[in-house]
Amino acid sequence: MSLDWIQQNEEEIIAISREIWTYAELGRKEFKSSACMQRFLKSHGFTVTTGMGGMETSIKATWGSGKPVIGFLGEFDALPELNQKTTAQKSPICEGAPGHGCGHNLLGSASAAAAIALRYEMEEKQIPGTVIFWGCPDEEGTMGKIHMAKENLFDELDVAITNHPGIANYANEGVQSSLFNMKFQFYGKSSHAAAAPQNGRSALDALELMHVSLNYLREHVDRNVSMHYIITNGGQKPNVVPEFASSLLTIRGATINQVKEVYERVLNCAKGACLMTDTQFEHQILWGCYSFNVNKNLCKIAHDAMVECGPIRWTDKELSFAAKMQGRYDSDTIMDSIINYVSYEGIPYLQNEVLHEGVVPFTGRPFYTRGSTDVSDVSWIVPSVEIVTACRPVGVAAHTWEQTACAGMGIGQKGMILAARTMFKTGLKLLLSPELLEKVKEEFEVSTEEMKYQPVI
């Protein structure tokens, strides 16, 4: 019945996603978006509470009781400066305003729809268990799920299911990167840069020397490690020796332990810079996340569910729209984007496509990807799976105005409906087949035997 519920209520689901797309609120400021999602869930019988993890816009919506507990994770934050009309050419509605350049309006709406559909199926067929929708704020900023994990909010789940807009349809076998985001502050002594430079101790010199050291360090870390930084304060006037300078630094790696090892070497770079300049420094880890703990059994269940839900059928108008977007990219850029999102086995299924229709085959061989997500932390607490669906043209990157445009019209909306149907069916398979859920949980126990989750912050 409830697969039919999603199909019969597509207009309502699309309207919710479109409303949140219109609001386009930044992390922790998603007040209208969160309220919209709460109304949607309450109207279908869920009990809703808010404010978990120290975030006003977080949501816990619950239906049912007892075990098993199936969780759906949703997001609804936008990105700065990616406001865009639903056109194939760059055309902001309001220059400089936020926009859903990662498609989280689709992500949250699909997860909520899947939770609602599963609730109706359980009620009709008297299937025991609990459905929980978690509305998780600020994924793009401070990675809100990490703050929720610190309060043990996901511990009651037997499994967590989520989705993300992408360029193809698949159950994600990608091991997304671990990450540390850090703030560095250097302290020196101000002086007149021309009249008395000998009296100054430049905090900016120290900061720049640390950055130079990082650039040499790149040669001597694992290929999976990347480091990127910005200077947030480099002084105020060139004729004043800066007594204060600061930067933000991100380290990514294949595992949390790899990131921790590089982090210690980065601290040595900062210490060396201070020795050379007679300055001091402070640092703080602002937030960080683990790499994704891929559960192959759960991925296979989700893959099979997606295949059963059928391919997306694109209209000529949608294909023409997508071709105009894709035409802005050269073939090498398109191929780089494909490689970043799918395993090498999946590449043949995307080459020469404008919009992906089918399902990328399941391989059972997790592969490393360079992006990061706070869903990774949840994957070390409970078995988790991320379903990806085609919500923009093949080769087009996320965090772009193109994704904002697609997230507000048919291309993104069709991908969202496939995600909702796939997540619902994945949850239903686990409820109806306790042996499948047991295999998922057994694999999770083995994968976490030697590394128990501890939040980075």
C-alpha angles and dihedrals in degrees: 000000000000098000080059088048090062092045093045092048101041091120092056093047092048091048090054092050091047093050091053090045088056093051094049095181125182123240117298088008095076092117098137092039092050092047090051091052092047092053090050093053096041091052088060097050104269122142107231132203127172143193101060121152091026091290121121094207098053117115136204112187117181136188128174132008141254131017143008101042114202115195128200118196120211136182132192109175122124133212128248122261096004099109110143143164119240091264133118091236125066105269118147120208088215118011112242096007123130122268139183095261091155095042098240090151085067094041096055095041093050093050092048091048091051091051092050093047092050091049091056092046092051092048094048095046095035093238111170122233145071133277119206127185113199115201103204117196131208102016089156094051121032096355097250097206089067090060089048091048090054087063091050091241095148096048094094093061123100091199137000122216126188141155141212135200113250145147096272144027117256147115101260114249091170119125098218118210130272113236144196120194111197141181120215123195123187125197126201138145126280123229141151104287093215107027099041111009090148089068094054131087109198117222087188091057089054092048093049093046089053089052091049088052090051090053090054090044091059089075092058104047131082117285089245092062121094131177127194131172146174131204109238097180125017100163133284108254131021093228092059120075102235112245091188134039133163142184142181118232132190124198119191128186144159094261138019090245091054090052091049091053093051090045090061090052091049089055088054089054089054092047091050092050090053092049090053094049103033091240137123133232141200127196139189133194101228096188141326143181142211128246115264116275099217114210105205095195092053092045090054092051090050092046092052090048091053093050090051091050090061135230127301114256113213124204123230088249092055092047091050091049091050093046090057090054095044090048090070090068128072120231095256092054091049091051092048089053092049092050091050092057109036139034119263088257088061097053097085089057092059104036113108092010125122096191121013116238108171133051124271107239120257113247106180088224113107114214133200120257128184100227123093134216138178088230084079090071090053089052090065091051100046134000106280140185133189119208116205124200134184107266099150137026121292110270096020112123128231120246090049137116087247091065090046090055094047092046090062099050145042099295094059093036094056090051089049093054091050089050092050093049092046094049092048092050092046090054092046093051089054092049095048096043111047089178090063092051090048092054090050091051093046091053090049092052091052093047093052099042094103101031122046117192119260118170114246092228 
